[in-house]
Amino acid sequence: MKKIGYGKGYQYAHDTEDGLVVQEHLPDKLAGKRFYQPTERGFEAIIHDRLSKWRKILQQRAQQQRKKIKKPG
């Protein structure tokens, strides 16, 4: 499988310090779609805050990656 390129470009999140990588795992039709939106009540408020924090981090990293790609040379 490796010889034919299977898994090429895959980033293993557990190899990073914070466990977050900018990488899409869903088909293009579903990319970016949210399947769960926690409320801001009870324990879900903690989940809501955590997901918001992760999304901000991933957005910043995606922007940084786009900037790197645009730089010539």
PDB file of N, CA, C, O and CB in Angstrom:
ATOM      1  N   MET A   1       0.837  -1.185   0.000  1.00  0.00           N
ATOM      2  CA  MET A   1       0.000   0.000   0.000  1.00  0.00           C
ATOM      3  C   MET A   1       0.886   1.254   0.000  1.00  0.00           C
ATOM      4  O   MET A   1       0.615   2.218  -0.716  1.00  0.00           O
ATOM      5  CB  MET A   1      -0.955  -0.005   1.224  1.00  0.00           C
ATOM      6  N   LYS A   2       1.929   1.223   0.799  1.00  0.00           N
ATOM      7  CA  LYS A   2       2.811   2.375   0.877  1.00  0.00           C
ATOM      8  C   LYS A   2       3.449   2.677  -0.475  1.00  0.00           C
ATOM      9  O   LYS A   2       3.629   3.838  -0.839  1.00  0.00           O
ATOM     10  CB  LYS A   2       3.888   2.144   1.926  1.00  0.00           C
ATOM     11  N   LYS A   3       3.784   1.634  -1.207  1.00  0.00           N
ATOM     12  CA  LYS A   3       4.425   1.789  -2.519  1.00  0.00           C
ATOM     13  C   LYS A   3       3.518   2.489  -3.523  1.00  0.00           C
ATOM     14  O   LYS A   3       4.004   3.153  -4.438  1.00  0.00           O
ATOM     15  CB  LYS A   3       4.835   0.429  -3.065  1.00  0.00           C
ATOM     16  N   ILE A   4       2.208   2.348  -3.360  1.00  0.00           N
ATOM     17  CA  ILE A   4       1.286   2.986  -4.304  1.00  0.00           C
ATOM     18  C   ILE A   4       0.759   4.328  -3.782  1.00  0.00           C
ATOM     19  O   ILE A   4      -0.165   4.910  -4.350  1.00  0.00           O
ATOM     20  CB  ILE A   4       0.114   2.052  -4.596  1.00  0.00           C
ATOM     21  N   GLY A   5       1.362   4.803  -2.696  1.00  0.00           N
ATOM     22  CA  GLY A   5       1.022   6.135  -2.204  1.00  0.00           C
ATOM     23  C   GLY A   5      -0.088   6.208  -1.183  1.00  0.00           C
ATOM     24  O   GLY A   5      -0.537   7.296  -0.824  1.00  0.00           O
ATOM     25  N   TYR A   6      -0.539   5.051  -0.709  1.00  0.00           N
ATOM     26  CA  TYR A   6      -1.613   5.044   0.283  1.00  0.00           C
ATOM     27  C   TYR A   6      -1.149   5.750   1.557  1.00  0.00           C
ATOM     28  O   TYR A   6      -0.095   5.423   2.103  1.00  0.00           O
ATOM     29  CB  TYR A   6      -2.061   3.594   0.597  1.00  0.00           C
ATOM     30  N   GLY A   7      -1.929   6.708   2.023  1.00  0.00           N
ATOM     31  CA  GLY A   7      -1.609   7.430   3.248  1.00  0.00           C
ATOM     32  C   GLY A   7      -0.619   8.567   3.059  1.00  0.00           C
ATOM     33  O   GLY A   7      -0.196   9.184   4.036  1.00  0.00           O
ATOM     34  N   LYS A   8      -0.243   8.856   1.815  1.00  0.00           N
ATOM     35  CA  LYS A   8       0.708   9.928   1.546  1.00  0.00           C
ATOM     36  C   LYS A   8       0.131  11.254   2.051  1.00  0.00           C
ATOM     37  O   LYS A   8      -1.019  11.587   1.764  1.00  0.00           O
ATOM     38  CB  LYS A   8       1.036  10.010   0.025  1.00  0.00           C
ATOM     39  N   GLY A   9       0.923  11.994   2.792  1.00  0.00           N
ATOM     40  CA  GLY A   9       0.495  13.280   3.318  1.00  0.00           C
ATOM     41  C   GLY A   9      -0.291  13.201   4.612  1.00  0.00           C
ATOM     42  O   GLY A   9      -0.640  14.228   5.194  1.00  0.00           O
ATOM     43  N   TYR A  10      -0.574  11.976   5.072  1.00  0.00           N
ATOM     44  CA  TYR A  10      -1.331  11.827   6.318  1.00  0.00           C
ATOM     45  C   TYR A  10      -0.498  12.336   7.485  1.00  0.00           C
ATOM     46  O   TYR A  10       0.685  12.019   7.606  1.00  0.00           O
ATOM     47  CB  TYR A  10      -1.740  10.347   6.547  1.00  0.00           C
ATOM     48  N   GLN A  11      -1.124  13.120   8.332  1.00  0.00           N
ATOM     49  CA  GLN A  11      -0.462  13.638   9.529  1.00  0.00           C
ATOM     50  C   GLN A  11      -1.087  12.950  10.746  1.00  0.00           C
ATOM     51  O   GLN A  11      -2.305  12.977  10.927  1.00  0.00           O
ATOM     52  CB  GLN A  11      -0.595  15.209   9.628  1.00  0.00           C
ATOM     53  N   TYR A  12      -0.263  12.350  11.554  1.00  0.00           N
ATOM     54  CA  TYR A  12      -0.744  11.655  12.737  1.00  0.00           C
ATOM     55  C   TYR A  12      -0.831  12.652  13.885  1.00  0.00           C
ATOM     56  O   TYR A  12       0.195  13.090  14.404  1.00  0.00           O
ATOM     57  CB  TYR A  12       0.181  10.460  13.104  1.00  0.00           C
ATOM     58  N   ALA A  13      -2.039  13.011  14.283  1.00  0.00           N
ATOM     59  CA  ALA A  13      -2.256  14.052  15.288  1.00  0.00           C
ATOM     60  C   ALA A  13      -1.535  13.771  16.604  1.00  0.00           C
ATOM     61  O   ALA A  13      -1.111  14.702  17.289  1.00  0.00           O
ATOM     62  CB  ALA A  13      -3.732  14.208  15.549  1.00  0.00           C
ATOM     63  N   HIS A  14      -1.395  12.512  16.956  1.00  0.00           N
ATOM     64  CA  HIS A  14      -0.761  12.167  18.225  1.00  0.00           C
ATOM     65  C   HIS A  14       0.742  12.439  18.213  1.00  0.00           C
ATOM     66  O   HIS A  14       1.389  12.415  19.259  1.00  0.00           O
ATOM     67  CB  HIS A  14      -1.015  10.708  18.550  1.00  0.00           C
ATOM     68  N   ASP A  15       1.295  12.698  17.026  1.00  0.00           N
ATOM     69  CA  ASP A  15       2.713  13.047  16.936  1.00  0.00           C
ATOM     70  C   ASP A  15       2.959  14.532  17.196  1.00  0.00           C
ATOM     71  O   ASP A  15       4.110  14.958  17.288  1.00  0.00           O
ATOM     72  CB  ASP A  15       3.254  12.670  15.568  1.00  0.00           C
ATOM     73  N   THR A  16       1.898  15.319  17.314  1.00  0.00           N
ATOM     74  CA  THR A  16       2.060  16.749  17.578  1.00  0.00           C
ATOM     75  C   THR A  16       1.891  17.026  19.066  1.00  0.00           C
ATOM     76  O   THR A  16       1.288  16.246  19.803  1.00  0.00           O
ATOM     77  CB  THR A  16       1.046  17.577  16.757  1.00  0.00           C
ATOM     78  N   GLU A  17       2.443  18.161  19.482  1.00  0.00           N
ATOM     79  CA  GLU A  17       2.406  18.515  20.902  1.00  0.00           C
ATOM     80  C   GLU A  17       0.982  18.651  21.441  1.00  0.00           C
ATOM     81  O   GLU A  17       0.689  18.199  22.548  1.00  0.00           O
ATOM     82  CB  GLU A  17       3.156  19.810  21.127  1.00  0.00           C
ATOM     83  N   ASP A  18       0.096  19.275  20.655  1.00  0.00           N
ATOM     84  CA  ASP A  18      -1.269  19.504  21.141  1.00  0.00           C
ATOM     85  C   ASP A  18      -2.313  18.576  20.521  1.00  0.00           C
ATOM     86  O   ASP A  18      -3.501  18.683  20.825  1.00  0.00           O
ATOM     87  CB  ASP A  18      -1.660  20.923  20.875  1.00  0.00           C
ATOM     88  N   GLY A  19      -1.870  17.669  19.655  1.00  0.00           N
ATOM     89  CA  GLY A  19      -2.793  16.689  19.075  1.00  0.00           C
ATOM     90  C   GLY A  19      -3.692  17.240  17.981  1.00  0.00           C
ATOM     91  O   GLY A  19      -4.712  16.632  17.654  1.00  0.00           O
ATOM     92  N   LEU A  20      -3.325  18.396  17.404  1.00  0.00           N
ATOM     93  CA  LEU A  20      -4.144  19.009  16.370  1.00  0.00           C
ATOM     94  C   LEU A  20      -3.368  19.127  15.066  1.00  0.00           C
ATOM     95  O   LEU A  20      -2.220  19.570  15.061  1.00  0.00           O
ATOM     96  CB  LEU A  20      -4.634  20.384  16.822  1.00  0.00           C
ATOM     97  N   VAL A  21      -3.989  18.733  13.966  1.00  0.00           N
ATOM     98  CA  VAL A  21      -3.396  18.893  12.635  1.00  0.00           C
ATOM     99  C   VAL A  21      -4.453  19.442  11.682  1.00  0.00           C
ATOM    100  O   VAL A  21      -5.641  19.143  11.805  1.00  0.00           O
ATOM    101  CB  VAL A  21      -2.824  17.537  12.106  1.00  0.00           C
ATOM    102  N   VAL A  22      -3.993  20.250  10.733  1.00  0.00           N
ATOM    103  CA  VAL A  22      -4.889  20.774   9.705  1.00  0.00           C
ATOM    104  C   VAL A  22      -4.976  19.712   8.624  1.00  0.00           C
ATOM    105  O   VAL A  22      -4.085  19.576   7.786  1.00  0.00           O
ATOM    106  CB  VAL A  22      -4.385  22.159   9.125  1.00  0.00           C
ATOM    107  N   GLN A  23      -6.064  18.967   8.661  1.00  0.00           N
ATOM    108  CA  GLN A  23      -6.205  17.843   7.745  1.00  0.00           C
ATOM    109  C   GLN A  23      -7.681  17.469   7.640  1.00  0.00           C
ATOM    110  O   GLN A  23      -8.378  17.380   8.651  1.00  0.00           O
ATOM    111  CB  GLN A  23      -5.355  16.628   8.218  1.00  0.00           C
ATOM    112  N   GLU A  24      -8.145  17.253   6.430  1.00  0.00           N
ATOM    113  CA  GLU A  24      -9.545  16.888   6.223  1.00  0.00           C
ATOM    114  C   GLU A  24      -9.651  15.380   6.044  1.00  0.00           C
ATOM    115  O   GLU A  24      -8.888  14.782   5.285  1.00  0.00           O
ATOM    116  CB  GLU A  24     -10.139  17.631   4.994  1.00  0.00           C
ATOM    117  N   HIS A  25     -10.601  14.769   6.746  1.00  0.00           N
ATOM    118  CA  HIS A  25     -10.795  13.326   6.661  1.00  0.00           C
ATOM    119  C   HIS A  25     -12.115  12.948   5.989  1.00  0.00           C
ATOM    120  O   HIS A  25     -12.359  11.776   5.700  1.00  0.00           O
ATOM    121  CB  HIS A  25     -10.738  12.721   8.045  1.00  0.00           C
ATOM    122  N   LEU A  26     -12.948  13.930   5.748  1.00  0.00           N
ATOM    123  CA  LEU A  26     -14.250  13.665   5.147  1.00  0.00           C
ATOM    124  C   LEU A  26     -14.199  13.864   3.640  1.00  0.00           C
ATOM    125  O   LEU A  26     -13.322  14.567   3.137  1.00  0.00           O
ATOM    126  CB  LEU A  26     -15.319  14.569   5.765  1.00  0.00           C
ATOM    127  N   PRO A  27     -15.125  13.256   2.917  1.00  0.00           N
ATOM    128  CA  PRO A  27     -15.217  13.501   1.472  1.00  0.00           C
ATOM    129  C   PRO A  27     -15.513  14.981   1.210  1.00  0.00           C
ATOM    130  O   PRO A  27     -16.061  15.666   2.074  1.00  0.00           O
ATOM    131  CB  PRO A  27     -16.318  12.604   0.830  1.00  0.00           C
ATOM    132  N   ASP A  28     -15.159  15.467   0.041  1.00  0.00           N
ATOM    133  CA  ASP A  28     -15.356  16.880  -0.297  1.00  0.00           C
ATOM    134  C   ASP A  28     -16.782  17.355  -0.038  1.00  0.00           C
ATOM    135  O   ASP A  28     -16.988  18.480   0.417  1.00  0.00           O
ATOM    136  CB  ASP A  28     -15.003  17.115  -1.748  1.00  0.00           C
ATOM    137  N   LYS A  29     -17.766  16.507  -0.324  1.00  0.00           N
ATOM    138  CA  LYS A  29     -19.171  16.873  -0.120  1.00  0.00           C
ATOM    139  C   LYS A  29     -19.484  17.199   1.341  1.00  0.00           C
ATOM    140  O   LYS A  29     -20.377  17.997   1.622  1.00  0.00           O
ATOM    141  CB  LYS A  29     -20.073  15.745  -0.593  1.00  0.00           C
ATOM    142  N   LEU A  30     -18.755  16.589   2.260  1.00  0.00           N
ATOM    143  CA  LEU A  30     -19.034  16.763   3.686  1.00  0.00           C
ATOM    144  C   LEU A  30     -18.014  17.645   4.393  1.00  0.00           C
ATOM    145  O   LEU A  30     -18.198  17.979   5.563  1.00  0.00           O
ATOM    146  CB  LEU A  30     -19.082  15.424   4.360  1.00  0.00           C
ATOM    147  N   ALA A  31     -16.952  18.025   3.710  1.00  0.00           N
ATOM    148  CA  ALA A  31     -15.877  18.808   4.326  1.00  0.00           C
ATOM    149  C   ALA A  31     -16.420  20.096   4.931  1.00  0.00           C
ATOM    150  O   ALA A  31     -17.184  20.820   4.293  1.00  0.00           O
ATOM    151  CB  ALA A  31     -14.786  19.130   3.295  1.00  0.00           C
ATOM    152  N   GLY A  32     -16.021  20.372   6.158  1.00  0.00           N
ATOM    153  CA  GLY A  32     -16.427  21.587   6.838  1.00  0.00           C
ATOM    154  C   GLY A  32     -17.804  21.555   7.469  1.00  0.00           C
ATOM    155  O   GLY A  32     -18.196  22.495   8.161  1.00  0.00           O
ATOM    156  N   LYS A  33     -18.534  20.490   7.239  1.00  0.00           N
ATOM    157  CA  LYS A  33     -19.887  20.376   7.801  1.00  0.00           C
ATOM    158  C   LYS A  33     -19.796  20.039   9.290  1.00  0.00           C
ATOM    159  O   LYS A  33     -18.966  19.228   9.702  1.00  0.00           O
ATOM    160  CB  LYS A  33     -20.715  19.290   7.044  1.00  0.00           C
ATOM    161  N   ARG A  34     -20.644  20.659  10.081  1.00  0.00           N
ATOM    162  CA  ARG A  34     -20.669  20.382  11.522  1.00  0.00           C
ATOM    163  C   ARG A  34     -21.833  19.458  11.831  1.00  0.00           C
ATOM    164  O   ARG A  34     -22.973  19.716  11.445  1.00  0.00           O
ATOM    165  CB  ARG A  34     -20.780  21.698  12.349  1.00  0.00           C
ATOM    166  N   PHE A  35     -21.527  18.389  12.527  1.00  0.00           N
ATOM    167  CA  PHE A  35     -22.541  17.388  12.851  1.00  0.00           C
ATOM    168  C   PHE A  35     -23.012  17.494  14.299  1.00  0.00           C
ATOM    169  O   PHE A  35     -24.008  16.883  14.685  1.00  0.00           O
ATOM    170  CB  PHE A  35     -21.997  15.994  12.589  1.00  0.00           C
ATOM    171  N   TYR A  36     -22.293  18.268  15.084  1.00  0.00           N
ATOM    172  CA  TYR A  36     -22.648  18.415  16.496  1.00  0.00           C
ATOM    173  C   TYR A  36     -22.357  19.846  16.914  1.00  0.00           C
ATOM    174  O   TYR A  36     -21.246  20.341  16.724  1.00  0.00           O
ATOM    175  CB  TYR A  36     -21.865  17.398  17.394  1.00  0.00           C
ATOM    176  N   GLN A  37     -23.341  20.500  17.476  1.00  0.00           N
ATOM    177  CA  GLN A  37     -23.158  21.855  17.992  1.00  0.00           C
ATOM    178  C   GLN A  37     -23.597  21.852  19.452  1.00  0.00           C
ATOM    179  O   GLN A  37     -24.792  21.871  19.745  1.00  0.00           O
ATOM    180  CB  GLN A  37     -23.970  22.913  17.149  1.00  0.00           C
ATOM    181  N   PRO A  38     -22.622  21.828  20.372  1.00  0.00           N
ATOM    182  CA  PRO A  38     -22.981  21.792  21.789  1.00  0.00           C
ATOM    183  C   PRO A  38     -23.633  23.099  22.241  1.00  0.00           C
ATOM    184  O   PRO A  38     -23.348  24.171  21.708  1.00  0.00           O
ATOM    185  CB  PRO A  38     -21.743  21.508  22.637  1.00  0.00           C
ATOM    186  N   THR A  39     -24.493  22.986  23.212  1.00  0.00           N
ATOM    187  CA  THR A  39     -25.118  24.180  23.789  1.00  0.00           C
ATOM    188  C   THR A  39     -24.124  24.839  24.736  1.00  0.00           C
ATOM    189  O   THR A  39     -23.015  24.341  24.925  1.00  0.00           O
ATOM    190  CB  THR A  39     -26.449  23.823  24.537  1.00  0.00           C
ATOM    191  N   GLU A  40     -24.515  25.935  25.316  1.00  0.00           N
ATOM    192  CA  GLU A  40     -23.658  26.605  26.295  1.00  0.00           C
ATOM    193  C   GLU A  40     -24.198  26.383  27.713  1.00  0.00           C
ATOM    194  O   GLU A  40     -24.009  27.211  28.604  1.00  0.00           O
ATOM    195  CB  GLU A  40     -23.558  28.121  25.985  1.00  0.00           C
ATOM    196  N   ARG A  41     -24.875  25.243  27.893  1.00  0.00           N
ATOM    197  CA  ARG A  41     -25.440  24.890  29.203  1.00  0.00           C
ATOM    198  C   ARG A  41     -24.744  23.657  29.746  1.00  0.00           C
ATOM    199  O   ARG A  41     -24.355  22.762  28.995  1.00  0.00           O
ATOM    200  CB  ARG A  41     -26.966  24.646  29.105  1.00  0.00           C
ATOM    201  N   GLY A  42     -24.594  23.624  31.055  1.00  0.00           N
ATOM    202  CA  GLY A  42     -24.054  22.448  31.722  1.00  0.00           C
ATOM    203  C   GLY A  42     -22.692  22.034  31.185  1.00  0.00           C
ATOM    204  O   GLY A  42     -21.875  22.877  30.816  1.00  0.00           O
ATOM    205  N   PHE A  43     -22.457  20.721  31.147  1.00  0.00           N
ATOM    206  CA  PHE A  43     -21.167  20.201  30.689  1.00  0.00           C
ATOM    207  C   PHE A  43     -20.918  20.530  29.222  1.00  0.00           C
ATOM    208  O   PHE A  43     -19.768  20.641  28.798  1.00  0.00           O
ATOM    209  CB  PHE A  43     -21.102  18.691  30.899  1.00  0.00           C
ATOM    210  N   GLU A  44     -21.991  20.686  28.442  1.00  0.00           N
ATOM    211  CA  GLU A  44     -21.824  21.023  27.036  1.00  0.00           C
ATOM    212  C   GLU A  44     -21.124  22.370  26.863  1.00  0.00           C
ATOM    213  O   GLU A  44     -20.495  22.605  25.831  1.00  0.00           O
ATOM    214  CB  GLU A  44     -23.177  21.043  26.338  1.00  0.00           C
ATOM    215  N   ALA A  45     -21.222  23.246  27.845  1.00  0.00           N
ATOM    216  CA  ALA A  45     -20.534  24.539  27.775  1.00  0.00           C
ATOM    217  C   ALA A  45     -19.024  24.326  27.718  1.00  0.00           C
ATOM    218  O   ALA A  45     -18.316  25.047  27.015  1.00  0.00           O
ATOM    219  CB  ALA A  45     -20.907  25.427  28.990  1.00  0.00           C
ATOM    220  N   ILE A  46     -18.540  23.344  28.453  1.00  0.00           N
ATOM    221  CA  ILE A  46     -17.104  23.024  28.443  1.00  0.00           C
ATOM    222  C   ILE A  46     -16.712  22.489  27.066  1.00  0.00           C
ATOM    223  O   ILE A  46     -15.679  22.865  26.512  1.00  0.00           O
ATOM    224  CB  ILE A  46     -16.754  21.982  29.556  1.00  0.00           C
ATOM    225  N   ILE A  47     -17.538  21.622  26.532  1.00  0.00           N
ATOM    226  CA  ILE A  47     -17.282  21.068  25.202  1.00  0.00           C
ATOM    227  C   ILE A  47     -17.327  22.198  24.161  1.00  0.00           C
ATOM    228  O   ILE A  47     -16.477  22.266  23.273  1.00  0.00           O
ATOM    229  CB  ILE A  47     -18.324  19.952  24.855  1.00  0.00           C
ATOM    230  N   HIS A  48     -18.312  23.069  24.279  1.00  0.00           N
ATOM    231  CA  HIS A  48     -18.446  24.210  23.367  1.00  0.00           C
ATOM    232  C   HIS A  48     -17.167  25.055  23.379  1.00  0.00           C
ATOM    233  O   HIS A  48     -16.637  25.403  22.323  1.00  0.00           O
ATOM    234  CB  HIS A  48     -19.671  25.080  23.759  1.00  0.00           C
ATOM    235  N   ASP A  49     -16.683  25.377  24.565  1.00  0.00           N
ATOM    236  CA  ASP A  49     -15.471  26.194  24.694  1.00  0.00           C
ATOM    237  C   ASP A  49     -14.258  25.484  24.100  1.00  0.00           C
ATOM    238  O   ASP A  49     -13.453  26.095  23.398  1.00  0.00           O
ATOM    239  CB  ASP A  49     -15.209  26.531  26.166  1.00  0.00           C
ATOM    240  N   ARG A  50     -14.138  24.210  24.385  1.00  0.00           N
ATOM    241  CA  ARG A  50     -12.989  23.436  23.891  1.00  0.00           C
ATOM    242  C   ARG A  50     -13.000  23.354  22.364  1.00  0.00           C
ATOM    243  O   ARG A  50     -11.967  23.552  21.724  1.00  0.00           O
ATOM    244  CB  ARG A  50     -12.995  22.016  24.497  1.00  0.00           C
ATOM    245  N   LEU A  51     -14.159  23.063  21.781  1.00  0.00           N
ATOM    246  CA  LEU A  51     -14.263  22.998  20.322  1.00  0.00           C
ATOM    247  C   LEU A  51     -13.960  24.359  19.686  1.00  0.00           C
ATOM    248  O   LEU A  51     -13.300  24.431  18.649  1.00  0.00           O
ATOM    249  CB  LEU A  51     -15.667  22.520  19.907  1.00  0.00           C
ATOM    250  N   SER A  52     -14.439  25.422  20.305  1.00  0.00           N
ATOM    251  CA  SER A  52     -14.168  26.771  19.791  1.00  0.00           C
ATOM    252  C   SER A  52     -12.670  27.055  19.795  1.00  0.00           C
ATOM    253  O   SER A  52     -12.128  27.594  18.830  1.00  0.00           O
ATOM    254  CB  SER A  52     -14.912  27.833  20.629  1.00  0.00           C
ATOM    255  N   LYS A  53     -12.017  26.690  20.877  1.00  0.00           N
ATOM    256  CA  LYS A  53     -10.565  26.896  20.997  1.00  0.00           C
ATOM    257  C   LYS A  53      -9.826  26.112  19.902  1.00  0.00           C
ATOM    258  O   LYS A  53      -8.945  26.658  19.237  1.00  0.00           O
ATOM    259  CB  LYS A  53     -10.063  26.457  22.409  1.00  0.00           C
ATOM    260  N   TRP A  54     -10.182  24.848  19.716  1.00  0.00           N
ATOM    261  CA  TRP A  54      -9.522  24.018  18.709  1.00  0.00           C
ATOM    262  C   TRP A  54      -9.752  24.570  17.301  1.00  0.00           C
ATOM    263  O   TRP A  54      -8.838  24.589  16.477  1.00  0.00           O
ATOM    264  CB  TRP A  54     -10.027  22.573  18.798  1.00  0.00           C
ATOM    265  N   ARG A  55     -10.980  25.017  17.035  1.00  0.00           N
ATOM    266  CA  ARG A  55     -11.284  25.567  15.701  1.00  0.00           C
ATOM    267  C   ARG A  55     -10.435  26.805  15.416  1.00  0.00           C
ATOM    268  O   ARG A  55      -9.935  26.975  14.305  1.00  0.00           O
ATOM    269  CB  ARG A  55     -12.786  25.920  15.587  1.00  0.00           C
ATOM    270  N   LYS A  56     -10.275  27.666  16.418  1.00  0.00           N
ATOM    271  CA  LYS A  56      -9.454  28.872  16.238  1.00  0.00           C
ATOM    272  C   LYS A  56      -8.003  28.499  15.950  1.00  0.00           C
ATOM    273  O   LYS A  56      -7.373  29.071  15.060  1.00  0.00           O
ATOM    274  CB  LYS A  56      -9.531  29.773  17.490  1.00  0.00           C
ATOM    275  N   ILE A  57      -7.482  27.548  16.697  1.00  0.00           N
ATOM    276  CA  ILE A  57      -6.098  27.098  16.488  1.00  0.00           C
ATOM    277  C   ILE A  57      -5.945  26.545  15.074  1.00  0.00           C
ATOM    278  O   ILE A  57      -4.992  26.888  14.374  1.00  0.00           O
ATOM    279  CB  ILE A  57      -5.697  26.020  17.540  1.00  0.00           C
ATOM    280  N   LEU A  58      -6.866  25.703  14.657  1.00  0.00           N
ATOM    281  CA  LEU A  58      -6.782  25.093  13.328  1.00  0.00           C
ATOM    282  C   LEU A  58      -6.949  26.126  12.217  1.00  0.00           C
ATOM    283  O   LEU A  58      -6.302  26.012  11.176  1.00  0.00           O
ATOM    284  CB  LEU A  58      -7.838  24.004  13.182  1.00  0.00           C
ATOM    285  N   GLN A  59      -7.802  27.131  12.415  1.00  0.00           N
ATOM    286  CA  GLN A  59      -7.950  28.193  11.420  1.00  0.00           C
ATOM    287  C   GLN A  59      -6.649  28.973  11.274  1.00  0.00           C
ATOM    288  O   GLN A  59      -6.230  29.293  10.161  1.00  0.00           O
ATOM    289  CB  GLN A  59      -9.100  29.142  11.806  1.00  0.00           C
ATOM    290  N   GLN A  60      -6.012  29.278  12.402  1.00  0.00           N
ATOM    291  CA  GLN A  60      -4.742  30.009  12.367  1.00  0.00           C
ATOM    292  C   GLN A  60      -3.667  29.204  11.643  1.00  0.00           C
ATOM    293  O   GLN A  60      -2.907  29.751  10.844  1.00  0.00           O
ATOM    294  CB  GLN A  60      -4.276  30.347  13.791  1.00  0.00           C
ATOM    295  N   ARG A  61      -3.607  27.922  11.923  1.00  0.00           N
ATOM    296  CA  ARG A  61      -2.609  27.071  11.267  1.00  0.00           C
ATOM    297  C   ARG A  61      -2.871  26.945   9.775  1.00  0.00           C
ATOM    298  O   ARG A  61      -1.937  26.943   8.973  1.00  0.00           O
ATOM    299  CB  ARG A  61      -2.591  25.687  11.905  1.00  0.00           C
ATOM    300  N   ALA A  62      -4.142  26.840   9.403  1.00  0.00           N
ATOM    301  CA  ALA A  62      -4.483  26.753   7.985  1.00  0.00           C
ATOM    302  C   ALA A  62      -4.069  28.036   7.266  1.00  0.00           C
ATOM    303  O   ALA A  62      -3.556  27.985   6.148  1.00  0.00           O
ATOM    304  CB  ALA A  62      -5.998  26.495   7.803  1.00  0.00           C
ATOM    305  N   GLN A  63      -4.289  29.181   7.906  1.00  0.00           N
ATOM    306  CA  GLN A  63      -3.877  30.450   7.318  1.00  0.00           C
ATOM    307  C   GLN A  63      -2.361  30.508   7.159  1.00  0.00           C
ATOM    308  O   GLN A  63      -1.859  30.970   6.135  1.00  0.00           O
ATOM    309  CB  GLN A  63      -4.366  31.621   8.178  1.00  0.00           C
ATOM    310  N   GLN A  64      -1.638  30.043   8.163  1.00  0.00           N
ATOM    311  CA  GLN A  64      -0.171  30.024   8.099  1.00  0.00           C
ATOM    312  C   GLN A  64       0.298  29.128   6.962  1.00  0.00           C
ATOM    313  O   GLN A  64       1.232  29.474   6.238  1.00  0.00           O
ATOM    314  CB  GLN A  64       0.429  29.543   9.437  1.00  0.00           C
ATOM    315  N   GLN A  65      -0.345  27.984   6.805  1.00  0.00           N
ATOM    316  CA  GLN A  65       0.035  27.063   5.732  1.00  0.00           C
ATOM    317  C   GLN A  65      -0.232  27.684   4.366  1.00  0.00           C
ATOM    318  O   GLN A  65       0.572  27.538   3.445  1.00  0.00           O
ATOM    319  CB  GLN A  65      -0.727  25.735   5.867  1.00  0.00           C
ATOM    320  N   ARG A  66      -1.363  28.378   4.236  1.00  0.00           N
ATOM    321  CA  ARG A  66      -1.679  29.025   2.956  1.00  0.00           C
ATOM    322  C   ARG A  66      -0.650  30.101   2.626  1.00  0.00           C
ATOM    323  O   ARG A  66      -0.259  30.251   1.468  1.00  0.00           O
ATOM    324  CB  ARG A  66      -3.092  29.638   2.993  1.00  0.00           C
ATOM    325  N   LYS A  67      -0.210  30.851   3.640  1.00  0.00           N
ATOM    326  CA  LYS A  67       0.801  31.882   3.437  1.00  0.00           C
ATOM    327  C   LYS A  67       2.126  31.268   2.975  1.00  0.00           C
ATOM    328  O   LYS A  67       2.796  31.810   2.097  1.00  0.00           O
ATOM    329  CB  LYS A  67       1.008  32.685   4.729  1.00  0.00           C
ATOM    330  N   LYS A  68       2.493  30.141   3.572  1.00  0.00           N
ATOM    331  CA  LYS A  68       3.731  29.461   3.190  1.00  0.00           C
ATOM    332  C   LYS A  68       3.680  28.986   1.731  1.00  0.00           C
ATOM    333  O   LYS A  68       4.670  29.056   1.003  1.00  0.00           O
ATOM    334  CB  LYS A  68       3.989  28.268   4.124  1.00  0.00           C
ATOM    335  N   ILE A  69       2.504  28.505   1.330  1.00  0.00           N
ATOM    336  CA  ILE A  69       2.336  27.999  -0.034  1.00  0.00           C
ATOM    337  C   ILE A  69       2.444  29.144  -1.046  1.00  0.00           C
ATOM    338  O   ILE A  69       3.006  28.968  -2.127  1.00  0.00           O
ATOM    339  CB  ILE A  69       0.974  27.278  -0.181  1.00  0.00           C
ATOM    340  N   LYS A  70       1.904  30.316  -0.693  1.00  0.00           N
ATOM    341  CA  LYS A  70       1.892  31.455  -1.596  1.00  0.00           C
ATOM    342  C   LYS A  70       3.283  32.084  -1.774  1.00  0.00           C
ATOM    343  O   LYS A  70       3.546  32.718  -2.796  1.00  0.00           O
ATOM    344  CB  LYS A  70       0.918  32.497  -1.085  1.00  0.00           C
ATOM    345  N   LYS A  71       4.173  31.914  -0.788  1.00  0.00           N
ATOM    346  CA  LYS A  71       5.504  32.521  -0.874  1.00  0.00           C
ATOM    347  C   LYS A  71       6.303  31.876  -2.000  1.00  0.00           C
ATOM    348  O   LYS A  71       6.381  30.651  -2.088  1.00  0.00           O
ATOM    349  CB  LYS A  71       6.258  32.380   0.467  1.00  0.00           C
ATOM    350  N   PRO A  72       6.893  32.697  -2.856  1.00  0.00           N
ATOM    351  CA  PRO A  72       7.731  32.129  -3.929  1.00  0.00           C
ATOM    352  C   PRO A  72       9.041  31.591  -3.378  1.00  0.00           C
ATOM    353  O   PRO A  72       9.610  32.121  -2.424  1.00  0.00           O
ATOM    354  CB  PRO A  72       8.018  33.186  -5.007  1.00  0.00           C
ATOM    355  N   GLY A  73       9.499  30.516  -4.015  1.00  0.00           N
ATOM    356  CA  GLY A  73      10.800  29.953  -3.728  1.00  0.00           C
ATOM    357  C   GLY A  73      10.929  29.260  -2.471  1.00  0.00           C
ATOM    358  O   GLY A  73      12.005  28.753  -2.153  1.00  0.00           O
TER     359      GLY A  73
END
